[in-house]
């Protein structure tokens, strides 16, 4: 499994965690607990956004690598 795929799995897990925090936020009747879950939601969403940017960067690198590999394969086969 590539790093990008592992990162995408982590992002999916983070989406679930954020959803759980939101449910717990709405279920809580205590303002201090609501504030805690609100902070957790905000911080987890920040991590999610940063990792999403990194996943996009990795995807771009993989696409470039694949494209360069295809070009190199064509050049090699043209020489033979």
N, C-alpha and C positions, 0 to 999 in steps of 0.2 A: 504494500500500500504506500503510495507516495505521500510526501509531507502535505501536499495540497489536499489530498483526500482525507487524511487524518484531521487536518484543520477544518475541513467542511463537516466532518463528524462532530468535532468539538463545537462548531457553530450551531449545529442542530441541537446539541445537548444544551447549549446556552439559551437557545430559544425556549426550550422546555423549562429551564430554570427560571427564566424571566416570567414565563406564563404562570408558573407555580407561585412566584413571589407576588404577582398581581392578584391571584386568587386569594392568597393569604392576607394581602393588604385589604381587600374588599370584605373578607370574612371577619377581620379584626374589629372589635368595638373600642379598643383602647387606643387613644391618640398617640401615645408613646410607641406602641407597637406599629401603628400605621406609619409613623415617621420612620421607624427602623426599616420597614419593608420598602418604603418609598426611596430611602437612601440606597438600599440593596438593589432595587430596580434600576435606579439611575447609574450606579457604579457598574453594574453588570452590563447594562446597555452600552456604556462607554467602552468596556472591554470588547464587547461584541462588535462594535463599530470599528475599532482598531484592528481586530482580527479579520474582519471582512475586507478591509483595505489590503491587508497582507495576503489574504487568499487571492484577491484580484491580481496583485503583483506576481504571485507565484504562477497563476494561470497564464499571465502574459509571458512569463519566462518560459513556461512549458510550451506554449504555442510557438514562440520564437525558436526554441530548441527543435521542435518537431519540424517547423518550416525549414530551418537551416539543415537539418538532417535529410529532409527530402531533396533539397537542392544539392547537397553533397553527394547523395546517392545518384542523382541524375548526372552530375559531373563525372563521377567515377564510371558509370556505365557508358557514358559518351566516349570516354577514353579507351574503352575496351572494344 
